[in-house]
């Protein structure tokens, strides 16, 4: 039977049982220095927040208009995610709306995952996001959709998500730890606004008032946002043959 979905984001996260997160090989000198600096601090922060250490599953979501990036954690697939920390996004290029071509300075909007750990970034450390995904490819300029979208340090951007050097060190180490625990798929959801923030939502409404296509798109994003807000669990999201996000499993 032909499937309705060209692409499927399986938000099922697998994890192992390795306990000694620093007893690992393959780190660069710069990464090891960041681990030595940040691991104990993170452990203490988890203890203060009554969270189990080390985290085994990580979920990242960002809100463009609100200038925030949230870090959620949990240790089993059955328990809800718990908010660990919120970082400020220190700069934003472009405007509300998804990225549609190379050089448009837009930060993407949609559902992604970490696909690169870069300790040699020009922006201190960086975590790559798998833009363009299958939805983006349907709508973007096929010859030049753009790419190289990162969460990174410093405070400059041409379409990425900068959170300064100390926060990116923390997040980079934490993402590395859950990867060593077995989580190969770290989801990153990028929303135009925090839909529960009345002021931000008003800004979004002004953008979609004369743009029915963008209104439909933000409705797709809001469905996933609303589900997570209610249950603190991630639904499985598919992308149909017209690039539309669909929640297919709750």
N, C-alpha and C positions, 0 to 999 in steps of 0.2 A: 504494500500500500504506500503510495506516495505520501511523503510527509509534507505538512504545511510549512515546516520550518527549514530554512537553509542553514541556520546556525543555532546552536544551543549553548547557552551559558549554564553549565552545571555548577551550581553553587554548593555542591557537596564537597566538603573539605576533609581531607584525610590527614591524619597525624600519627606520629610514632610515639615511642615511649622513652626516647633518649633523655636522660636527666642532666648530664653534665654539658651544658650548652657551650662552655668555653673550651671543652676538650674536642676541638674540631680542627681539621686541616684545611688548607686551601685559602686562608685569609691572606690578603695583602698586609704589608706592614701598617699601612694607614688604617685598614679595617681593624687590625688587632689593637692598635692604639685606641680606636674608638670603642671597641669592646671593653678594653681595660678601664676606660674612663666612664663608660655609661652603664655597664651591666649591673654593678652594685647599686647604682643610683636607681635604676629601673626596678630592681628587686625590692628596694626599700619603698619606692612609690607604690608598688603593687601591694605590699604588706600594709601600708597606711590606708590604702583603698579597700582592704579586705578582699583582695583578689589573689587567686592561686598563682604561684610562680613556678616555672615559667608558663606564660600563655602558650597555648597550642594552636589557637585560631585567631586570626586577625581580620578585621573588616574596616575599610577606610571609606569615609564619605566626605565630600566637600561641597560647600555652598558658595557660589560665585559672588552674588550680591552681598551676602553676609560676611564674606571674607574669612571663612572658617573652614578648618579641616579637622574632622573628628576621628579618633582612634577607638574602635570597639574591640573587645576581646572576649573569649570564652575558652573552655577547655574540653567540652564535649559537644557533639552535634545536637544533642537533645536539649541542652540548656540554652536560655536566651543569652544574647550578647549583652555585655555591660560596658557602658562608656568609661573608658580609661582616662582620656585626655582630649582637650580641644586646643589646637594650635591656631594662631592667627595667620592668615594668608596676607603677606605684607605688601603685595603688589598684584595688580590685575590689568591685563591688556585686553583690548577688544571691548565687547559689550555683551549683554545677555543674548543667548542664541548659540546653537551648536557650531562647531568648526566645519567649514564646507570646502575650503581650498587652501593650498599652500600660500603662506604669506598674509593671510587675513587677520593674523594676530589674535584669533579667537582661542579661548580655552574650550576644549571639547565639553559637551554635555552628553551624558549617557552612562552605560554600564560597561566597565572595563576591568582589567586585572593587571597586577604587576608583572611585567615581562622582562625586566632588566634590573640588575643591581650594578650600579656604576660608582666605584670608589674613586675614579679618576676624573670626575666631572669638573668642568670649569666653575661649577657652582657648589663646590665642596664635595658633597655626596649627592647622588640622585637615584631615584627609583623610576624606571620607565613604565609608561602606561601603554597598553596595546591599541592605541589609536593609529590608524583607522580600523574599527571593527566592521562587521558585515553590514550593520545598519549604516554606518558612515560611508562605506564604499558604494552603497546604493545611491546616496544623495550627493556625494562630493564630486568635484572635478576628477574625472577618471584618470587624467594624465598627471595631475598634480594635487593629490588630496592633502598633502602635508604629512608631517610625522614628527618623530623625536619629541614627544610630549613627556615631561617629567615632573615629578614632585622633587624639589631640590632646595638647596640652601641659598644664601645670599638674598638680595632683595631686588632682583631685576627679572623681567619676564617678557617674552614675545609669544606668549600662548601657553606657558607652563604654570605650575603652582609652586611659588616660592614661599618657604616657611622659615627662613633664616638658618644659620649654621647649627646652633645648639639643638633646635627641634629636629632638623633632618638627621643629625647624628643619632638622637634617640630613636627616631622612627626607623632609620636604616638598621640599627642594631636590633630593634624589636622584630622587624620584618625578617631579618636574617635568622633570629632565634626560632621563630615559628616555622621558617623554611627548614631549619635543621630538625625541628620536631616532626616534620613530615607534611606541612601544608604547602603544596606546590601551587595552589591557586589562591591568591590573595585578592579578593574583589575590591575594586575602587569604583564607587558611584559618584558621579559629578552632577550636581543639580544646579539649576540656574539660581534658585533661592531656597531658603528654608520655608517651606510652604505654610508652616504654622506661625511664621513671623508676619504679623499683619502689615507692617510697613514695607517689608521686602516683597510681599505678595502684591501689594498695590503697585510697586514698580514693575513687577512682572506683568500685571494686567495692562499697564500702559503700553507694554511692548507687544502684547498679543492682541490688542483691541482691533487692529487693522491687519492682522496676519493669522488667518485661520490655520495655515499649515503649522506655524509655530505653536498655536494653541493646541492643536491635536498632539503635537510632539510633547509638549509639557504635560499634557494629560497622561501620556504613557509613563512619563517619569514619576508623576505624582502617585500613580497607582502603586508603584513599588515603594515609594517613600511612605505612603499611608500604611501599607502592610507592615513595613518594618517598625513604624512608630507604634503600631498596635501590639505586635507580637514580639518584637526584638529578634525576629528570625528573618532569614533571607529567602524569598521565593525563588523558584527557578524561572528564569526569563528567557524566552525565545525571540528570534527575529524572523519575521515572515518574509516571503519572497519580494515584498515591496519595501523592505527595510523597517517595518514597524515592530516596535517592542511589544511583546505579549507575555503576560504572566500565565504560565501554563501549569504550574504546580505550586500549591501553597502548603 
